[in-house]
Amino acid sequence: MRAVLIYTTAEGQNMGDNAINNHVEKNMSQTIISIQGLDKTYSNGFSALKDVSLEVAEGEILALLGPNGAGKTTLIGSICGLVSPSSGVVEVGGFDIHKNARKARSMIGLVPQEIALEIFSTVWDTVRFSRGLFGCKADDAYIETLLKSLSLWDKKDNTIVSLSGGMKRRVMIAKALSHQPKVLFLDEPTAGVDVALRKDMWEVVDKLRKTGVTIILTTHYIEEAEEMADRIAVIRKGEILLVEEKEALLQRFGQKQVHLHLTAELTQMPSALEESDLELSADKKTITYTYDVMSKRTGITSLIAELAKNNVHIRDIDTRKSSLEEVFLSLVEEQKS
């Protein structure tokens, strides 16, 4: 039987299923992370972050996307107090990450890219000890529920060295959640994890979001961001290119393709359509028409009418919309040019 992870709110009340939707709706209007004018320049002159400003609402999932070296890990490190910025202000839950480091840090859980665990410690001791590091009282019932939710309960007495890479990654997530933080950072959390374990992890992430935990993730699996995130932030060369709701981003930058499958080969495109944005397949049996998702007039009706006028008959029609990965790549390429 799968355990359900029950999280405790600031008011000290457990969240049941009936309260989840109201809790998330209420929190989404409240800012839990506020970043203003954040810069980070290293001693060698390299500028890792440039005037980054960002606000994250309580209870949302924000996907931070960018190519390697874009500044994702530096930004996360700055929010978590692991990297000292050159200038700017970072607040978590209203607490300055440097002026009120203890209070701000207690609200944060971090799962870094690298697996850093005491290899001869057991799973149970590792997670329980991590909770104590944050000054939290022992709560073995919570640790048990946490380990069960991550499918780690049957491994609780195993040493870290005996675990697979995927299981070690789960222990890292359990450590990050051991003190019941309000913000969880996942920096490439599913790197090296097989498909089955990745699916289980995202189920846990979804449960956490529903209980009001704010989640910021970076991932090379952009389909995961497309599936899970409420908003997308794109960073390149230390600068935030945009921060936008996922659906709005796909609408604004996405394209849609209509594939018209013909009953017979089309030897020659009708003259009235020669200047149109059409592509004929190699077997000459499919016409692909690409248009902007935001277009009020798609032109599909007139296209079909013109084909019919020229005795070109359609057997079937299917459509395809841009994925988040395609939108992301187009944004990054656009900034290069």
Summary of the structure (lengths in Angstrom):
residues: 337
radius of gyration: 24.5
end to end distance: 53.4
largest distance: 78.0
contacts: 1018
relative contact order: 0.13
helix: 36%
strand: 27%
